[in-house]
Amino acid sequence: MRKTVRKTIPDRSSQVHKFMLEYQRRHGKTPCLREICEGTGMKTLSQAHQVMYRLCRHALVVPQPHGMHTTWLAVSAKTKQSSTPGVFS
C-alpha cells in the first residue's frame, strides 16, 4: 500500500510557520521551542518538536544544529528565503 503525501500542512503547522516568520522579522533571530509554544498556545515541547519536523518535511523550516541544540530557521513558502537578515542572502 502506498503512503499518500499531503500537499497542504495542517492548521497548527501553518500557525507555527507564520509565528516563526513574524518572530524572525521582528527580532532578527529564530524563536526557541519554548517561545514557539508560548506564542502558539502549545502545551508541550514535544508538540512543538513534532510540528518542526513536519514543517521540515515540507521544506518550510531548515534545521541548524548548534552543539546539543537545534534552531529552526523558517523560510517563506513563496520565495524559499529566510526572513532573518543575513541568512540565505
Secondary structure, DSSP 8 states (H G I E B T S, - for coil): ------SS--HHHHHHHHHHHHHHHHHSS---HHHHHHHHT---HHHHHHHHHHHHHTTSEEEEEETTEEEEEEB-TTT--BSSTTS--
